[in-house]
Amino acid sequence: MEADYFSIHQQEQRYYQDLIGNNQGSRYTSHFMELDDEANRLHQYERQRLEDIAERLVSEEVQLRDKEEELYTERMQLFSEGNEAEENRYGY
């Protein structure tokens, strides 16, 4: 997703740079430069947003993995306690 967004951003950059280059001396040059600046700001904002989402997902994945290990350990303890109780009950 980030690669796609970066590719789109690069295309926008080339487009605005071409417009600026093709319109040197035009009264619209400053407008194209403003659009280019806005595209850069939006790109930085979106990139930061994607990085924040990625960090949150990694953190959640680690928490889920820890919880899974905790539950596995708990199940193993319950299973071993059940076996011990059965062995004591039947005298194995």
C-alpha positions as CSV (number, residue, x, y, z in Angstrom):
1,M,0.0,0.0,0.0
2,E,2.8,2.4,0.9
3,A,4.6,1.5,-2.3
4,D,1.5,2.3,-4.4
5,Y,1.1,5.6,-2.5
6,F,4.7,6.5,-3.1
7,S,4.4,5.8,-6.8
8,I,1.4,8.0,-7.1
9,H,3.2,10.7,-5.2
10,Q,6.2,10.5,-7.6
11,Q,3.8,10.8,-10.6
12,E,2.2,13.9,-9.0
13,Q,5.6,15.4,-8.4
14,R,6.7,14.9,-12.0
15,Y,3.3,16.3,-13.2
16,Y,3.6,19.5,-11.2
17,Q,7.3,19.9,-12.0
18,D,6.5,19.6,-15.7
19,L,3.7,22.1,-15.3
20,I,6.1,24.5,-13.6
21,G,8.7,24.0,-16.2
22,N,6.3,24.4,-19.1
23,N,4.8,27.5,-17.7
24,Q,8.0,29.4,-16.7
25,G,7.1,33.1,-16.7
26,S,3.4,32.3,-16.6
27,R,1.2,33.9,-14.1
28,Y,0.2,30.3,-13.0
29,T,3.7,29.2,-12.0
30,S,3.1,30.2,-8.4
31,H,-0.2,28.3,-8.4
32,F,1.6,25.1,-9.6
33,M,4.3,25.6,-7.0
34,E,1.6,25.9,-4.3
35,L,0.0,22.6,-5.7
36,D,3.5,21.0,-5.5
37,D,4.0,22.1,-2.0
38,E,0.5,20.9,-1.0
39,A,1.2,17.5,-2.6
40,N,4.4,17.3,-0.6
41,R,2.6,18.1,2.7
42,L,-0.1,15.6,1.9
43,H,2.5,13.0,1.1
44,Q,4.4,13.6,4.4
45,Y,1.1,13.4,6.3
46,E,0.0,10.2,4.6
47,R,3.4,8.6,5.0
48,Q,3.4,9.4,8.7
49,R,-0.1,8.0,9.0
50,L,0.9,4.8,7.3
51,E,4.0,4.5,9.5
52,D,1.8,5.0,12.6
53,I,-0.6,2.3,11.4
54,A,2.2,-0.1,10.7
55,E,3.7,0.5,14.2
56,R,0.3,-0.1,15.8
57,L,-0.2,-3.3,13.9
58,V,3.2,-4.6,14.8
59,S,2.5,-3.8,18.5
60,E,-0.9,-5.6,18.3
61,E,0.7,-8.6,16.6
62,V,3.3,-8.8,19.4
63,Q,0.6,-8.5,22.1
64,L,-1.5,-11.2,20.4
65,R,1.6,-13.5,20.1
66,D,2.3,-13.0,23.8
67,K,-1.3,-13.7,24.7
68,E,-1.3,-16.8,22.6
69,E,1.8,-18.1,24.4
70,E,0.2,-17.3,27.7
71,L,-2.9,-19.2,26.8
72,Y,-0.9,-22.1,25.5
73,T,1.0,-22.3,28.8
74,E,-2.2,-22.1,30.8
75,R,-3.7,-24.9,28.7
76,M,-0.7,-27.1,29.3
77,Q,-0.9,-26.5,33.0
78,L,-4.6,-27.3,33.1
79,F,-3.9,-30.5,31.0
80,S,-1.1,-31.6,33.3
81,E,-3.2,-30.9,36.4
82,G,-6.1,-33.0,34.9
83,N,-3.7,-35.9,34.2
84,E,-2.3,-35.7,37.7
85,A,-5.8,-35.7,39.2
86,E,-6.8,-38.7,37.0
87,E,-3.6,-40.6,37.9
88,N,-4.3,-40.0,41.6
89,R,-7.9,-41.0,41.3
90,Y,-7.2,-44.2,39.5
91,G,-3.9,-44.9,41.1
92,Y,-1.7,-45.1,38.0
